[in-house]
Amino acid sequence: MAVYQQSNYGIRETGTTTSVPNNDIARCMYYLKCVCSVIDCNDANILRYTNYNNYWILSDSEDEIVYKLCLTLSPDEFEDKVFFESDAMCGSSGNNFFEISQVQNRLGVVGSILIAGRTRRVTSIMTYKMSWMRTNYFGPMSRLADRFNPERRLIRALQETDCTIS
């Protein structure tokens, strides 16, 4: 008895080339835009913080909201669910987006993801190079932590002046 089984699946590249201003808030806003691109994020309160080309119009308190959103929506929440580190799938870009169909079990992609107590539908996946994550999340978030965390700012200032805390 012969068994014939065919698996149909599709992966369609949907990413586009973009230029992000060299500013920590702009890079964090771009990161948020990437998050909103892979999950069904139609929350106007979040989407307003994804217009990274207009980062400069945000107030200091809105900058802090961007920082806190990025903390809440950290890569740890998405890694191996909708974010996948893959130099090969990024090509010459730092990251890339793919729409997928009928490959959820094969890639281990989840159909939905729970974020801050709300279930969000997965709409695509993002692959990235670690250099992209350092440039658009880890580096900016570290610098913004100094800006928005007074204790951390004080410790860094003391370290820079070679003072010790007793």
Buried (B, 14 or more C-beta within 10 A) or exposed (E): EEEEEEEEEEBEEBBEEEEBBEBBBBBBBBBBBBBBBBBEBEEEEBEBBBBBEEBEEBEEEBBBBBBEBBEEBBBEBBEEBBBBBBEEBBEEBBBBBBEBEEBEEEBEBBEEBEBEEEEBEBBBBBBBBEEBBEBBBBEBBEEBBBBBEEEEEEBEEEEEEEEEEE
